[in-house]
Amino acid sequence: MFDLTGKRALVTGASGGIGAAIARALHAQGASVALSGSRAAVLDEQVADLAGRAPERAHAVPCDLSDSAAADGLLGAAVEALGGIEILVHCAGITRDNLALRMKDAEWQDVIDVNLGAGFRLARASLRPMMKARWGRILFITSVVGATGNPGQANYAASKAGLTGMAKALAAEVASRGVTVNCVAPGFIETAMTEALSDDQRQRITGAIPAAHIGAVDDVAAGCVYLASDEAAYVTGQTLHINGGMAMF
């Protein structure tokens, strides 16, 4: 099950913990993967690691998604590296936290542009070849915050909620052509960000999670492998929440 041999995937945000784990998981299931992110040196390390197992199936395509022109060119760069794209995973995301009363226009717009705007641009560019092939998978990595909200993150919550609404609209548009569009919404996951938490902060967070621990990046990656597979062909317009039960929908 979940065999992705012969499929080609672009993963944005692959220089971060969750994105890197998704790229590794897709690669492990047989997919060829283009890893994209803003930190080229980190991407090179990720590709070198994957290349030890299958060098022809891992490529780095650095991109700063805050640059709209660069975002528009990313899919073409991935297609050039891989020869085509059947799977798009938009995991890239930034935060510019501030209370709404203090939030500057740039703090709002920067987050919307990268998290939501770039996701739309990449999805729009990938839809035509996917529809022509009558097979495609688009995954947006959202967040529990997009469903619950979070003080000081009006911009981030709006961007992630926007991805959820967009996924549903796109899913309805392309389902008849064999293309699915879904979201994966992580809760608290062990990353560089959570490593910086104090013991008290960690205790408060885990106390609010019925599973009683913070999740692993591989938990999120496993959900993406399923949604990218043939086995998930009848799942579209949905959000898979991976949060240990901290928010149930």
C-alpha positions in Angstrom: 0.0 0.0 0.0 0.9 3.7 -0.5 3.4 2.9 -3.2 4.4 6.1 -5.0 6.9 4.6 -7.4 7.0 6.7 -10.6 5.3 9.7 -9.0 7.0 13.1 -8.9 6.5 15.5 -6.0 7.4 19.1 -5.2 7.6 19.9 -1.5 7.9 23.5 -0.4 9.2 24.3 3.1 11.5 21.3 2.8 14.3 23.1 4.6 12.2 23.0 7.8 11.5 20.0 10.0 8.0 19.1 8.8 8.7 19.7 5.1 11.9 17.7 5.2 10.1 14.8 6.9 7.4 14.9 4.2 10.0 14.9 1.5 11.8 11.9 3.1 8.6 10.0 3.5 7.4 10.5 -0.1 10.9 9.5 -1.3 10.9 6.4 0.9 7.6 5.3 -0.8 9.3 5.5 -4.3 8.5 9.1 -5.4 11.0 11.4 -7.0 11.1 14.6 -5.0 12.1 18.2 -5.6 12.8 19.8 -2.3 12.2 23.6 -2.1 13.0 26.1 0.6 14.7 29.4 1.2 17.9 27.8 2.8 19.8 26.3 0.0 22.6 24.8 2.1 20.0 22.9 4.2 18.3 21.7 1.1 21.6 20.4 -0.3 22.1 18.4 3.0 18.6 16.9 2.7 19.2 16.0 -1.0 22.6 14.4 -0.1 20.9 12.3 2.5 18.3 11.1 0.1 20.8 10.7 -2.7 22.5 8.0 -0.7 19.5 5.8 -1.4 18.4 6.9 -4.8 20.4 9.9 -6.2 18.3 10.2 -9.3 15.1 10.8 -7.3 16.1 13.8 -5.2 16.7 17.4 -6.3 17.0 20.8 -4.7 15.1 23.7 -6.1 15.7 26.7 -3.8 13.1 29.4 -3.8 12.1 32.4 -1.7 8.3 32.3 -1.9 8.1 35.9 -0.6 9.3 36.9 -4.1 6.2 36.5 -6.3 8.3 36.2 -9.5 10.3 33.4 -7.9 7.2 31.7 -6.7 5.7 31.8 -10.2 8.8 30.1 -11.5 9.2 27.4 -8.9 6.9 24.8 -10.5 8.7 25.2 -13.8 12.1 24.6 -12.0 10.7 21.5 -10.4 9.3 20.1 -13.6 12.7 20.8 -15.3 14.4 18.8 -12.5 11.9 15.9 -12.4 10.4 15.9 -15.8 6.9 16.5 -14.5 4.8 16.9 -11.3 2.0 14.7 -10.0 2.1 15.7 -6.3 2.4 19.2 -4.8 2.9 19.6 -1.1 2.8 23.3 0.0 4.4 23.2 3.5 6.2 26.6 3.4 5.0 29.0 6.0 6.2 32.0 8.0 5.0 33.8 11.1 5.0 37.5 12.0 3.2 37.3 15.4 1.7 40.4 16.9 -1.5 41.5 18.5 -4.0 42.8 15.9 -3.9 46.4 17.4 -0.1 46.5 16.8 0.1 44.5 13.6 1.6 46.4 10.8 0.3 46.0 7.2 3.6 44.4 6.2 3.3 41.8 8.9 -0.1 40.9 7.7 0.7 40.8 4.0 4.0 39.0 4.3 2.3 36.0 6.0 -0.6 36.0 3.6 1.7 36.2 0.5 3.9 33.2 1.5 1.4 30.9 3.3 -1.7 31.5 1.1 -0.7 33.4 -2.0 2.2 31.2 -2.9 0.0 28.1 -2.3 -2.5 29.4 -4.8 0.1 30.2 -7.4 1.7 26.8 -7.2 -1.7 25.0 -7.2 -2.9 27.1 -10.2 0.3 26.2 -12.1 0.1 22.5 -11.3 -3.6 22.0 -12.1 -3.4 21.9 -15.9 -0.8 19.1 -16.2 -2.5 17.1 -13.4 -5.9 17.4 -15.1 -4.5 16.5 -18.4 -2.9 13.4 -16.9 -6.2 12.7 -15.0 -4.2 12.1 -11.8 -2.9 14.6 -9.3 -2.5 15.3 -5.6 -2.3 18.7 -4.0 -1.7 19.0 -0.2 -1.7 22.1 1.8 0.0 21.9 5.2 -2.2 24.1 7.4 -2.4 24.2 11.2 -4.7 23.6 14.1 -4.5 27.4 14.6 -6.4 27.8 11.3 -9.3 26.1 12.9 -9.2 27.4 16.4 -7.5 30.8 16.1 -4.7 32.0 18.4 -4.1 35.4 20.1 -1.3 37.3 18.4 -1.6 35.2 15.2 -4.5 36.8 13.2 -2.4 36.8 10.1 -1.1 33.2 10.4 -4.6 31.9 11.4 -6.2 33.7 8.5 -3.6 32.3 6.0 -4.1 28.7 7.2 -7.9 29.0 7.3 -7.7 30.5 3.8 -5.8 27.4 2.6 -8.6 25.2 4.0 -11.3 27.1 2.1 -9.3 27.2 -1.1 -8.7 23.5 -0.9 -12.4 22.8 -0.8 -13.1 25.1 -3.7 -10.3 23.6 -5.8 -11.3 20.1 -4.9 -14.8 20.7 -6.2 -13.4 22.1 -9.4 -11.1 19.2 -10.3 -12.4 16.1 -8.7 -13.9 14.8 -11.9 -10.4 14.9 -13.5 -8.8 12.6 -11.0 -7.1 15.4 -9.0 -7.6 15.6 -5.2 -6.9 18.6 -3.0 -6.6 18.1 0.8 -5.1 19.7 3.9 -3.1 18.3 6.7 -3.4 20.4 9.9 -0.6 19.7 12.5 -1.0 20.6 16.1 2.1 20.9 18.3 5.0 19.0 16.6 8.6 18.6 17.7 10.6 21.1 15.6 13.2 23.7 16.2 10.4 26.0 17.4 9.2 23.6 20.2 12.8 22.8 21.2 13.0 26.4 22.4 10.1 25.9 24.9 10.8 26.1 28.6 9.8 23.1 30.8 6.8 25.0 32.1 5.6 25.9 28.6 6.0 22.3 27.5 4.1 21.0 30.5 1.2 23.4 29.9 1.1 22.4 26.2 1.2 18.6 26.8 -1.4 19.1 29.6 -3.9 20.3 26.9 -3.2 17.3 24.6 -5.2 14.1 25.4 -2.3 12.1 23.9 -0.1 13.7 26.5 2.8 14.4 24.3 3.9 16.6 21.4 3.8 15.0 18.0 6.6 14.0 15.7 7.3 15.3 12.2 6.9 11.7 11.0 3.3 11.7 12.2 2.6 14.6 9.8 4.6 12.9 7.0 2.6 9.7 7.3 -0.6 11.5 6.8 0.8 13.1 3.7 1.9 9.8 2.3 -1.6 8.5 2.6 -3.3 11.5 1.0 -0.7 11.4 -1.9 -1.4 7.8 -2.6 -3.8 5.9 -4.9 -5.5 4.6 -1.7 -6.8 8.1 -1.0 -8.3 8.6 -4.5 -11.8 9.1 -3.0 -10.7 11.6 -0.4 -10.8 15.2 -1.4 -11.7 18.6 0.0 -10.8 17.3 3.5 -8.6 18.3 6.4 -6.7 15.6 8.3 -6.0 16.9 11.8 -2.9 15.5 13.4 -2.8 17.0 16.9 -3.1 14.3 19.5 -6.7 15.3 20.2 -6.0 18.8 21.4 -8.7 20.0 19.1 -11.4 17.7 17.7 -13.6 18.5 14.8 
